[in-house]
Amino acid sequence: MSSLLAEYKQAALANTFRGCRLFAGLGAPDLKAIAEVTLAKSLEKGDYLFHEGESARGFYIVQRGAVNVHRVNAAGKEQVIRIFRTGESFAEACLATPAGYPADARAVEPSQVLLVEKSGFLSLLQRQPDLALRMLASMSVHLRTLLGQLEDLTLKDVETRLANWLLKRCPDTASAQQVTIELSTTKRVLAAELGTVSETLSRTLAKLREQGLVMTRGKALTVCSPAALAELLRRNLGE
């Protein structure tokens, strides 16, 4: 019975890996090998997965839920780097350095993550060098995301950052048709992701509502006209 249970768990892990871009295209033997060096961990909302500077045990894949990776500055302000969701991997950079984790990670809702252990995975990379190239591609995506966030935080005010965030979630920014965006996290988390605080985000949303650009209802944000919001963004950027 124990062997059957172990096989079932490995099959479940392999299924999660198939949905992760990092492991796209890998065959069953490789996925099984990764499963053998992987541990599952459940998190309640608010539980920390790791803290900045903590010795790195490996990298993670979100199997269910959402994890907020962030840093806290000297003034105690939290800056969200990114919120990772089902099928996404993070902290891969720890494989290439003996340094600890460069940020904190906390569950923003009940979650389950997979820890791919560092030592076992490095041994696997020696046998499967193509996988190392996939790791580089994944980390380059994270880097592009960070560079975009850095530009937002240093060159734009909160109104512009919020408009940009909303437009990125509109299928057609030239359309005048309403688009409703369901927040999967709290407005406090969104505020942190935009580099501000809840009060400032609320004032900014109120300003956009007064201009007839957005409507809010609970966790739903409706862009009344993506084209009009895009025009505001262009004016704010001086384009």
C-alpha positions as CSV (number, residue, x, y, z in Angstrom):
1,M,0.0,0.0,0.0
2,S,2.8,2.4,0.9
3,S,4.5,1.9,-2.5
4,L,1.1,2.6,-4.3
5,L,0.7,5.8,-2.3
6,A,4.2,6.9,-3.1
7,E,3.5,6.2,-6.8
8,Y,0.3,8.2,-6.6
9,K,2.1,11.2,-5.0
10,Q,4.8,11.1,-7.7
11,A,2.1,11.0,-10.4
12,A,0.4,14.1,-8.8
13,L,3.7,15.9,-8.7
14,A,4.5,15.1,-12.3
15,N,1.1,16.4,-13.3
16,T,1.9,19.7,-11.6
17,F,5.3,19.9,-13.3
18,R,3.6,19.5,-16.7
19,G,1.7,22.7,-16.0
20,C,4.9,24.6,-15.1
21,R,6.6,26.5,-18.0
22,L,10.0,25.6,-16.5
23,F,9.5,21.9,-17.2
24,A,7.6,22.2,-20.5
25,G,8.5,19.4,-22.9
26,L,10.2,17.1,-20.4
27,G,9.5,13.4,-20.7
28,A,8.0,11.2,-18.0
29,P,11.5,9.9,-16.8
30,D,12.7,13.4,-16.2
31,L,9.6,14.5,-14.4
32,K,9.8,11.4,-12.2
33,A,13.4,12.2,-11.3
34,I,12.4,15.8,-10.3
35,A,9.5,14.4,-8.2
36,E,12.0,12.3,-6.3
37,V,13.7,15.4,-5.0
38,T,10.5,17.4,-4.3
39,L,8.6,17.9,-1.1
40,A,5.1,19.3,-0.7
41,K,4.3,22.0,1.9
42,S,0.9,23.4,2.9
43,L,0.6,27.0,4.0
44,E,-2.2,28.9,5.7
45,K,-2.9,32.5,4.7
46,G,-0.1,34.6,6.3
47,D,2.4,31.8,6.8
48,Y,5.9,32.6,5.7
49,L,7.7,30.2,3.4
50,F,11.1,31.8,3.9
51,H,12.7,35.1,5.0
52,E,15.4,37.2,3.4
53,G,18.9,35.9,4.1
54,E,17.6,32.4,5.2
55,S,19.7,29.5,3.8
56,A,18.2,28.4,0.5
57,R,16.8,24.8,0.6
58,G,15.8,25.0,-3.1
59,F,13.2,26.6,-5.3
60,Y,9.4,26.5,-5.3
61,I,6.5,25.8,-7.5
62,V,3.0,26.9,-6.5
63,Q,0.7,23.9,-6.7
64,R,-2.4,25.7,-5.3
65,G,-3.0,29.2,-4.0
66,A,-0.7,32.3,-4.2
67,V,2.6,33.4,-2.7
68,N,3.7,37.0,-2.2
69,V,7.5,37.5,-2.7
70,H,8.5,40.8,-1.3
71,R,11.2,42.8,0.5
72,V,10.9,45.1,3.5
73,N,13.0,48.3,3.4
74,A,14.7,50.1,6.4
75,A,11.5,52.1,7.0
76,G,9.5,48.9,7.3
77,K,7.6,49.3,4.1
78,E,6.8,46.2,2.1
79,Q,7.5,46.2,-1.6
80,V,5.9,43.3,-3.5
81,I,8.3,41.8,-6.1
82,R,5.6,39.5,-7.5
83,I,2.7,37.3,-6.5
84,F,3.2,33.8,-7.8
85,R,0.2,31.6,-8.6
86,T,-0.6,28.0,-9.6
87,G,2.0,26.5,-11.9
88,E,4.5,29.3,-11.5
89,S,8.0,28.8,-10.1
90,F,10.2,31.2,-8.0
91,A,13.5,31.4,-6.2
92,E,15.4,29.5,-8.9
93,A,18.3,31.9,-8.6
94,C,19.2,30.2,-5.3
95,L,20.6,27.3,-7.4
96,A,23.4,29.4,-8.8
97,T,24.6,31.0,-5.6
98,P,25.5,29.9,-2.0
99,A,23.8,33.1,-0.7
100,G,20.4,32.8,1.0
101,Y,17.0,33.8,-0.2
102,P,17.1,37.5,-1.4
103,A,13.5,38.3,-0.2
104,D,10.6,37.1,1.9
105,A,7.8,34.8,0.8
106,R,4.4,34.7,2.4
107,A,1.1,32.9,1.4
108,V,-1.6,35.4,0.7
109,E,-4.3,32.7,0.7
110,P,-4.3,29.0,1.8
111,S,-1.7,27.4,-0.5
112,Q,0.3,24.4,-1.3
113,V,3.8,24.7,-2.7
114,L,6.4,22.2,-3.9
115,L,10.0,22.5,-2.8
116,V,12.4,21.2,-5.3
117,E,15.5,20.5,-3.2
118,K,18.7,22.2,-4.2
119,S,21.2,19.4,-3.9
120,G,19.1,16.8,-5.6
121,F,18.1,19.1,-8.4
122,L,21.7,20.2,-9.1
123,S,22.7,16.6,-9.5
124,L,19.8,16.2,-12.0
125,L,21.1,19.3,-13.9
126,Q,24.4,17.6,-14.4
127,R,22.6,14.7,-16.1
128,Q,20.2,16.9,-18.0
129,P,21.9,20.1,-19.2
130,D,18.9,21.1,-21.4
131,L,17.1,21.7,-18.2
132,A,19.7,24.3,-17.2
133,L,18.8,26.3,-20.3
134,R,15.1,26.2,-19.3
135,M,16.1,27.6,-15.9
136,L,17.9,30.5,-17.5
137,A,14.9,31.3,-19.7
138,S,12.6,31.2,-16.6
139,M,14.9,33.5,-14.6
140,S,15.1,35.9,-17.6
141,V,11.3,36.3,-17.5
142,H,11.5,37.1,-13.8
143,L,14.2,39.7,-14.6
144,R,12.1,41.4,-17.3
145,T,9.2,41.6,-14.8
146,L,11.5,43.2,-12.2
147,L,12.8,45.7,-14.7
148,G,9.3,46.7,-15.6
149,Q,8.4,47.1,-12.0
150,L,11.5,49.2,-11.4
151,E,10.5,51.5,-14.3
152,D,7.0,51.9,-12.9
153,L,8.2,52.7,-9.4
154,T,10.8,55.2,-10.4
155,L,9.2,57.0,-13.3
156,K,5.5,57.1,-12.6
157,D,3.1,58.3,-10.0
158,V,0.5,56.0,-8.4
159,E,-2.3,57.0,-10.8
160,T,-0.1,56.2,-13.8
161,R,1.1,52.9,-12.2
162,L,-2.5,51.9,-11.5
163,A,-3.7,52.8,-15.1
164,N,-0.8,50.8,-16.5
165,W,-1.6,47.8,-14.3
166,L,-5.3,47.9,-15.4
167,L,-4.5,48.3,-19.1
168,K,-2.1,45.3,-19.0
169,R,-5.2,43.2,-18.1
170,C,-7.4,44.6,-20.9
171,P,-7.5,42.4,-24.1
172,D,-7.7,45.5,-26.3
173,T,-6.5,48.8,-25.0
174,A,-8.0,50.6,-28.1
175,S,-11.5,49.4,-27.3
176,A,-14.3,51.5,-25.7
177,Q,-16.0,48.3,-24.3
178,Q,-16.0,47.8,-20.6
179,V,-13.6,45.3,-19.1
180,T,-14.1,43.8,-15.6
181,I,-11.0,42.6,-13.7
182,E,-11.6,40.4,-10.7
183,L,-8.9,40.9,-8.0
184,S,-7.6,37.6,-6.7
185,T,-6.0,39.3,-3.8
186,T,-6.8,42.1,-1.4
187,K,-6.5,45.8,-2.3
188,R,-3.8,46.0,0.3
189,V,-1.7,43.5,-1.6
190,L,-2.4,45.3,-4.8
191,A,-1.3,48.6,-3.2
192,A,1.9,47.0,-2.1
193,E,2.5,45.6,-5.6
194,L,2.1,49.1,-7.0
195,G,4.5,50.5,-4.4
196,T,2.0,52.4,-2.3
197,V,-0.4,52.0,0.6
198,S,-4.1,51.1,0.8
199,E,-5.2,54.7,1.5
200,T,-3.4,56.1,-1.5
201,L,-4.8,53.4,-3.7
202,S,-8.3,54.1,-2.5
203,R,-7.9,57.8,-3.2
204,T,-6.5,57.1,-6.7
205,L,-9.4,54.7,-7.5
206,A,-11.8,57.4,-6.3
207,K,-10.2,59.9,-8.6
208,L,-10.5,57.5,-11.6
209,R,-14.1,56.9,-10.7
210,E,-14.8,60.6,-10.6
211,Q,-13.4,60.8,-14.1
212,G,-15.7,58.0,-15.3
213,L,-12.7,55.8,-16.1
214,V,-13.3,53.0,-13.6
215,M,-16.0,51.5,-11.5
216,T,-15.5,49.4,-8.4
217,R,-17.6,46.8,-6.7
218,G,-16.1,44.6,-4.0
219,K,-13.1,42.9,-5.6
220,A,-14.2,43.8,-9.1
221,L,-12.5,46.7,-11.0
222,T,-14.3,47.7,-14.2
223,V,-12.4,49.7,-16.8
224,C,-15.2,51.7,-18.4
225,S,-13.2,52.4,-21.6
226,P,-9.7,51.0,-22.1
227,A,-9.1,53.6,-24.9
228,A,-9.9,56.5,-22.5
229,L,-7.7,55.0,-19.8
230,A,-4.9,54.6,-22.3
231,E,-5.2,58.2,-23.3
232,L,-4.8,59.2,-19.6
233,L,-1.7,57.0,-19.4
234,R,-0.2,58.7,-22.5
235,R,-0.9,62.2,-21.0
236,N,0.7,61.2,-17.7
237,L,3.7,60.0,-19.5
238,G,3.9,63.1,-21.6
239,E,3.6,61.2,-24.9
